[in-house]
């Protein structure tokens, strides 16, 4: 299905895709919340604290997001610096990334990143239908916990039948590993699930596992190629049948 057709799919058709799926499998960064700016700020603060003269502006960070995983992003940036030899060892990168993760947690805990429009209503409606919910993400479980504890409460994990994070699989997105792990936990065929993603690499990962994909465009990935998606929307607000505060009048 082409992106043009997908983008123009009527809301009732997209709602039907959501409702008919036995499980909704959601990405985290960019999909559940626009977290990437908080990640970028945390990286830059970590770099400054380590005495590095690195600063990732938005355009640089957008390019780096094509590399899945924070440690992998640091390595890619270090390796590509004007032909200079890398500054950091793998252990130093791991230590720097842990500092960054702590800084990110502080930003999120202070309320810096609410759920995207329509997400809470989507989760509530799925629970009312008895529909399974799952998470398939490149980020760490620690980052998921920080974000969703702030947004959904400390018992957020009880909402999800399966959770697979980037630190549980050998290959990160765009490889399908994290989605295959979720499917094995759900014990469902790919065709009976619907992945909700925001990026081209997420689309590739879910598609590689055979799962149909709904794209909810996010700030950093809005111009990705989504031609392989079943449908593409700006956000989920008009698809849930509910507003953020409850059923629509």
Secondary structure by P-SEA (a helix, b strand, c coil): ccaaaaaaccaaaaaaaaaaccbbbbbcccccccaaaaaaaaaaaaaaaacccccccaaaaaaacccccaaaaaaaaaaacccccccccaaaaaaaaaaaaaaaaaaaaacccccccaaaaaaaaaaaacbbbbbbbcccaaaaaaaaaacccccccccccccccccccccccccaaaaaaaaaaaccccccbbbbbccaaaaaaaaaabbbbbbcccccccccccccccccccccccccccccccccc
